[in-house]
């Protein structure tokens, strides 16, 4: 199948909208291909023609969200004061709060391992790219840039997952500030002695 074909693009868009609609209403593990096909007004074979399973479809449907999270992380000035959350980080947590049910389902115990891995991979790539471009905090030369980036990406995904599963205590501003303080500590070089 030609993925550039407008008909294929329209079908994929309908499938993505259908899976996100269903995921907003029920746990991912309970979404069936039959329910997806019915919601998207296609047959089951069409679903399988485009995606091998529900997990692949929902991960593809969340690609814009993954890009938004990665972009926000990449835009954060790493030298901002500890008690002043960078705007992109606050926007990231506001974005997550706006789709909290979906993020809870995607990152929860019955969520999508593929989505979680994709989010970590994209964040790691953004941060590693930033570090390779010379925008890495000083004092970390003894840690490979990709390992440093993976550590920070995993921390952000973990904090988001915890925050949404806990019902978003304190709101996006408090969550962003708490993460920023941790991030600044994890990005600050250890004292050598």
matplotlib code that plots the C-alpha trace (Angstrom):
import matplotlib.pyplot as plt

x = [0.0, 1.2, 1.2, 1.2, -2.2, -4.8, -7.3, -4.8, -4.0, -7.8, -8.2, -5.3, -6.6, -10.0, -8.4, -6.3, -9.3, -11.2, -8.5, -8.0, -11.8, -12.0, -8.9, -10.5, -13.4, -11.9, -8.6, -6.4, -6.3, -10.1, -10.1, -10.7, -10.0, -13.7, -14.6, -12.0, -13.3, -16.8, -15.9, -13.8, -16.5, -14.1, -13.8, -11.4, -9.2, -8.7, -7.4, -4.9, -3.9, -2.7, -1.6, -0.6, -2.3, -4.1, -0.8, 0.9, -2.2, -2.5, 1.3, 1.0, -2.0, -0.1, 2.9, 1.9, 1.8, 5.2, 6.5, 5.0, 6.6, 10.0, 9.9, 9.1, 11.9, 14.3, 13.4, 14.0, 16.9, 19.0, 20.4, 17.1, 17.0, 15.9, 12.8, 11.6, 10.0, 10.9, 7.9, 8.2, 8.2, 5.1, 3.5, 4.4, 2.7, -0.3, -0.5, -0.4, -3.1, -5.3, -5.1, -4.6, -7.0, -5.3, -1.8, -3.0, -4.2, -1.1, 1.4, -0.5, -0.2, -2.5, -1.1, 1.1, 4.6, 5.3, 4.1, 6.1, 9.2, 8.6, 8.2, 11.5, 13.3, 12.1, 13.0, 16.4, 17.1, 16.1, 18.2, 21.2, 21.0, 21.0, 23.9, 25.9, 25.3, 27.1, 24.1, 24.9, 25.4, 29.1, 30.8, 29.3, 32.2, 32.7, 29.2, 28.3, 25.9, 23.4, 23.4, 22.8, 20.0, 18.4, 18.5, 16.7, 14.2, 13.3, 12.9, 10.5, 8.4, 8.3, 7.2, 4.5, 3.2, 3.2, 1.6, -1.3, -1.9, -2.1, -4.8, -2.5, -2.0, -1.1, -1.8, 0.6, 2.5, 3.4, 4.3, 6.5, 8.3, 8.9, 10.3, 12.4, 14.0, 14.8, 16.0, 18.3, 19.8, 20.2, 21.8, 24.1, 27.6, 28.6, 31.2, 34.6, 36.5]
y = [0.0, 3.5, 5.5, 8.7, 7.8, 10.3, 7.5, 5.6, 8.9, 9.5, 5.9, 6.2, 9.5, 7.9, 5.0, 7.3, 9.4, 6.3, 4.8, 8.1, 8.4, 4.9, 5.4, 8.4, 6.2, 2.9, 1.1, 0.4, -3.4, -3.5, -1.9, -4.5, -4.3, -4.9, -1.8, 0.2, -0.8, 0.0, 3.4, 4.3, 2.9, 0.5, -3.3, -5.3, -6.2, -2.5, -2.0, -4.8, -3.5, -0.3, -1.5, -4.9, -4.2, -1.7, -0.8, 0.2, 2.3, 4.1, 4.8, 6.3, 8.3, 9.8, 10.8, 14.5, 14.4, 12.7, 15.4, 18.2, 16.7, 16.2, 19.8, 21.3, 19.4, 20.4, 24.1, 24.3, 26.5, 24.4, 27.4, 28.8, 29.4, 26.5, 28.2, 29.5, 26.9, 27.5, 28.3, 25.2, 22.9, 24.5, 24.2, 20.5, 19.8, 21.9, 19.8, 16.6, 17.9, 18.7, 15.1, 13.5, 10.6, 9.6, 9.9, 8.0, 5.2, 5.3, 5.3, 3.3, -0.4, -1.5, 1.1, 1.0, -0.1, 0.8, 4.4, 4.7, 3.5, 5.8, 8.8, 8.0, 7.4, 10.7, 12.6, 10.9, 11.8, 15.5, 15.8, 14.0, 16.2, 19.2, 17.9, 17.1, 20.7, 21.9, 22.8, 20.4, 21.6, 21.8, 19.2, 16.0, 15.1, 11.8, 10.6, 9.8, 12.3, 9.6, 8.1, 11.5, 12.1, 8.7, 9.3, 12.6, 11.4, 8.4, 10.7, 13.0, 10.1, 8.6, 11.9, 12.4, 8.9, 9.3, 12.7, 11.7, 8.5, 10.4, 12.7, 15.6, 16.9, 20.6, 21.2, 21.7, 24.5, 22.6, 19.5, 21.4, 23.2, 19.9, 18.3, 21.3, 21.3, 17.6, 18.1, 21.0, 18.8, 15.9, 18.2, 19.9, 18.4, 16.5, 18.1, 16.6, 16.1]
z = [0.0, -0.8, 2.4, 0.3, -1.3, -0.1, 0.5, 2.8, 4.6, 5.2, 6.4, 8.8, 10.1, 10.8, 12.5, 14.7, 15.6, 16.5, 18.7, 20.6, 21.1, 22.4, 24.6, 26.2, 27.2, 28.1, 29.0, 26.1, 26.8, 26.3, 22.9, 20.2, 16.5, 15.9, 18.0, 16.2, 12.8, 13.8, 15.2, 12.1, 9.8, 8.1, 8.1, 10.3, 7.4, 6.7, 10.3, 9.8, 6.4, 8.1, 11.6, 13.0, 16.3, 18.5, 20.3, 17.0, 16.1, 19.4, 19.4, 15.9, 16.9, 19.8, 17.6, 17.7, 21.5, 21.6, 19.3, 21.5, 24.7, 23.0, 21.6, 24.9, 26.6, 23.9, 24.3, 28.1, 28.9, 31.2, 33.0, 34.2, 38.0, 40.1, 41.3, 37.9, 35.7, 32.0, 29.9, 27.6, 30.6, 32.1, 28.6, 28.5, 31.8, 30.7, 27.5, 29.6, 32.0, 29.0, 27.9, 31.4, 30.9, 27.7, 29.3, 32.3, 30.1, 27.8, 30.7, 33.2, 34.2, 31.3, 28.9, 25.9, 26.4, 22.8, 23.4, 26.6, 24.8, 21.9, 24.2, 26.0, 22.7, 21.3, 24.5, 24.6, 21.0, 21.5, 24.6, 23.1, 20.0, 22.2, 24.2, 21.0, 19.8, 22.9, 25.0, 27.8, 31.4, 32.3, 34.4, 32.8, 30.5, 32.4, 31.5, 27.9, 26.4, 25.3, 28.8, 30.4, 27.9, 28.5, 32.3, 32.0, 29.5, 31.7, 34.7, 32.8, 31.5, 35.1, 36.6, 34.0, 34.5, 38.3, 38.2, 35.9, 37.8, 41.1, 39.7, 38.9, 42.4, 42.6, 38.9, 36.0, 37.6, 40.7, 38.8, 36.4, 39.3, 41.1, 38.0, 37.2, 40.6, 40.2, 36.7, 37.7, 40.4, 38.0, 35.5, 37.9, 38.0, 41.1, 43.2, 42.8, 45.9]

ax = plt.figure().add_subplot(projection="3d")
ax.plot(x, y, z, "-o")
ax.set_aspect("equal")
plt.show()
